[in-house]
Amino acid sequence: MISPLKARNIHRDLGYFYIGLIISFAFSGILMNHREMWHPEKYTVQTKAITVSIPKDTEITEKYAEELGKQLGIDDKIRRHKVKDDELKISFEKNDVEIDLKTGKGEIVTFMKTPIISQTMKLHKNTSNWWIYYSDIFGLSLITIAITGTIMIPAGKFTFKKRGWKLAVAGILFPLIILFALG
């Protein structure tokens, strides 16, 4: 069994080491929770109405979408395109294009990345191998911080055995109840 003093030292040192990542994950996680209300990663700098003529029998491939973007004066990298319900959506790195295929009317939205916020949100989306392993170590460290937090107070009325377990059970039950209610 680990001593309360050793648990406190591990808890403290991991907390110090990961404080920046904990704050960044928490901050960007809060922003991602509300991404349906606003897009925290980017902000609109210009919206421009357009009218284009796309022949009805045209197959809209990625190459066609990219060429259309160039015709519209968009000179950045295409990310994806989609046709759904007679609407063409093309996403570029700094522009989004939406065109009603029936009328040819649409708009170009030009945006910029929100400084700091867009970088912290990349932490949640990054899938490179080294980041995945670092994130796994971070996850294990958070588990360690949680466990050492339960045993670092050796005696008194605020120990895990006397009081902490009740809060831990409540903390586990609350999200489970919400998951089952939404499920």
Salt bridges, closest charged atoms under 4 A:
ASP13 OD1 - ARG12 NE 2.91
GLU41 OE1 - LYS125 NZ 2.43
GLU67 OE2 - LYS63 NZ 3.96
ASP86 OD2 - LYS102 NZ 3.56
GLU87 OE1 - LYS89 NZ 3.84
ASP96 OD2 - LYS42 NZ 3.18
